[in-house]
Amino acid sequence: MKLIKILIGKLIYGLAKGLSHFLDGFIYMIETAILLAKSFLKGCAVLISMGGCLFFLLMIGPLGSILFRNPGVFLVAALIMIFPLIGAISIVYLKYFKYITTNYLFHMASYLMDDENVQYRKFRAFKEDFRRAEEEKARRERQRRYEQQRQWEERFRQWHQQSAGWGRGTYQGTDGSGYSGQGSFGQSGVNPYEAFKQKYRESCKILGVSDQADQYRIKLAYRKKAKEFHPDVNKNPEATQQFQKINEAYEFLTEENIQRYQQMK
């Protein structure tokens, strides 16, 4: 009886692992398709705003005639427009289903293979685990973004204070050198605006995108690079270090920093 339970547990474990990989791949495809659709729609909006009259002339000309004779074209366009919303909702439910189902199956497998040391948990317990995990993930992300923005704002503020002191010829730093000390950003005499732009361009270079790229292209590039250098996939000894650089670059290229960089140019 014990051997049968162990065999069933191993089968369930293999099923859970396969299901996890399948859902990860499916979610990855939907997320990539959403980013492509958003990027396409944004490009169309920019094109129309730049040449609205030209677009109107094309629609009442031969191009419009072709489109109106093919209803399927409008159906595809409508699907592209609503796909980001439908896809986002689908991803939420897929992640929810993946978490509670696969974790329950993994737990069940462990329980069957070692019921003396593993305490059985009901399926609904994993629903509560998912809620707590999502809340903690969102909290950490908010904290990370806040801390990053706070550090840069503080650095900009100190720079303006020092610049004002130098302009009056009365500023005296804590070390008597004309600027105050050293911090996590190095010597405060370094222009933080130039440092920010340099870090931004370096981050874009790591991801292989232009410094004019929007958040959708940046996320697409990140997903491609992260998949290429993920330590579980890439066995190159340098892959782990490169994967860390990719993550750091993507974490820096937030929507707030994208807007800040565009305003600095």
N, C-alpha and C positions, 0 to 999 in steps of 0.2 A: 504493500500500500504506500509506503514511504517513497519507494522508487518511482511509482506511478505519479505521485504528486510532484516529485522533482522534475520528471520528464514534462509534465503538463506546465509546470512553472517555467521551464526553459522555452517551451513553445510559445507561451504567452509573452515572455521577455523578447523573443525574436520578433513576434508580431508587433509588439509595442515599438521596438526599435525601427522596424520597417515603416510602420505608420508614421512615426515621428519624422523620418527622412522624407517620406512622401509629402506630408503636409508642409514641411519646411520648404521643399522645392516648389510646391503649389503656391504657397504664400509669397515666395520670392518672385515667381512669375507674375502674380497679380500686382505686387508692389512695383515691379519694373514697368509693367504695362500702364499703371496709373501715372508714374512719373513721365513716361513717354507721351501719354495723352495730355497731361498738364502742360508739358513743354510745347507740344504741337499747338494746343489751344492758345497758349500765350503768344507763340509766334504768329498765329493767325490774327490775334487781336492787335499786335504791333503792326502787322502788315496793313490791316484795314485802317488803323489810325493814321498811318503814314500816307496811305493812298486810297482813301475812301472813295473818291470820285473814280479812280481807275478801277477799283473793285466793282463799283456799280456799273461801269461801262462794260466790263467783262461779263457781268451777269446778264445784261440785256443783249449781249452780242452772241457770237457762235458758241462760246463756252457755256453761257446760260442756257442756250437752246439744247445743248448736249445733256446738261445736268437735268433739265426739266423733263427730258424724254426718258431718263433713267431714274425712276423713284428709288432704286436701290442705293444710289449715291447719297440721297438725303437720309435714308435709313442708317447708312454707315456713319454719316456726319452726326446724326442724332445720338447714336450709340457712343461715339467718341466723346460727345459733350456730357452725357450722363454717366459714362463709365467710371470717372474718378470717384463720384459719390457712391455708386453701387459697389465698386471695388473696395472702397474704404470700409463700408459697412460689412462686406463679406470678410475682410481681413480680421475685423474685430471678432466676429463669430468664429472664424477658423482658428484664431489664436486661443480663444476661450475653449473651443472643442479640443484642440491639440493638447493644451495644458492639462485639463482635468482628465481627459481620456487616457493619454499616454502615461501620465503620472499614476493614475489609478491602476493601469495594467502593469506598470513596473512594480508598484507596491504589491499587487496581487501575486506577481511572479515571485517576489522575494518572500512573501508570506507562505506560498506553497512549498518553496524550496527550504525554508527555515522557519517553520511556524513556532518553534520554541523561543527564538530570539526576536522575531518580528511580530508586532502587535497589529492585528487586523484593523483597518480603517474603512469606514463606509465611503461610498462614492461622493456623497454630498459634502464630506469634509474637504475634498479637493477643490470644490467650488469656492469655499471660503478661503482656502490657500491662494487661489488665483486672484481673488479680490484684494487680499492683503499684499500679494506680490506686485500687482499692478499699481496699487497706491504707493508702495515703497519705491518702485521704479520711477513713478512720476515725481515723487518728492525729491529723490536724488537728482533727477534731471533738472528740476527747478533750482535746486541748491547749486548745482554745478554751473548753470547758466548765470545765476545771480552772482556767484563768486567771481566768475570770469569777468563779467561786466563791471563789477565793483572794483576789481583790481585795475582794470584799464581806466575807469573813471577817476580813480584815486591818482593814478599816474599822470593823467592829463591835468588834474587839478594842481598837483604839486609842480608840474612844469610851468603852469600859468603863474603860480605864486612866485616861483623863482625868477621867471622872466620879468615879472613886475618889479621884483627886488633889484635885479640887475639894471633895469631901466632907470631906477631912481639912484642907483649907485650906493644903496644902503644895505643891500641884502647880505647877511652873513650866515653861513651854514653852521651846522653843529660841529663840524671839524675844522672850522676856520678857513676853509678853502674856497668859499664863495658859493658853494652849493651843499645841500644837506645830505651827508652820509650816503650809505648804500643800503639797498633793500633787495627784495626779490627780483627787481628789474635791473639791478646793477646800479651804476652811478646815475644819479638823477640829472646830471648834466646832459645826458643823451636825450635827444628830442623824441618823445614817445610817439608822436605822429608818424615820424619816419620809421621808427621801430615797428609800429603797428602795420604800416604799409608793407614793410619788408617781410614781416611774419605772414601777412596775408598772401603775398605773392609766392612765398616759399610753400605755404600750405596748398595753394592752387597747383604749383609745380609738382608736388608730391602726388596729388590726385590726377594730374595730367589734364587740367582744364585751364581755360583762359581766366584771367582775373576779371573778365566781364561776364563770366558764367553766372546764371541765376541758380537759385537753390535747388531746382529740379535737376539741372545738368550736374551740379555738384553731387547731389545724392546718387544719381545714376553712376557717376564716375567712382564714387566711394564704394558702392555696392560691387562694382566690377573689380576694383582693386582689392577690396577686402576678401572677395571670393578667391581671387588669384593667389593671394599671399597668406590665406588662413593656415595656421600651423597644422590643422587636421588634414589639409589638402596638399599643401606645399611642404615637402620634406627638406627643402634647402635649409642649411643651418642659419642663414641670414633671414629666413622668411619671418620668424617671430619678431625680430627687430623692425623689419619693414612693416609688418602688420601693425605694430605699435605706433610707428610714425604715421601710418595711414589713418588710424583712429584719432590720433592727436590732431592731425590736420583737419579732419572732418569735424571734430568737436570745436575747433576754433572757428570754422567757417559757418557760424550760426547765421540765422536770418538778420539778427541785430548787427553782427559784424559786417555782413554783406552790405547793408544799408549804410553803415558808418564809413566803410571804405569808398563807396560810390560818392558820398558827400565830401570826402577828403580830396577827391581828384579834381 
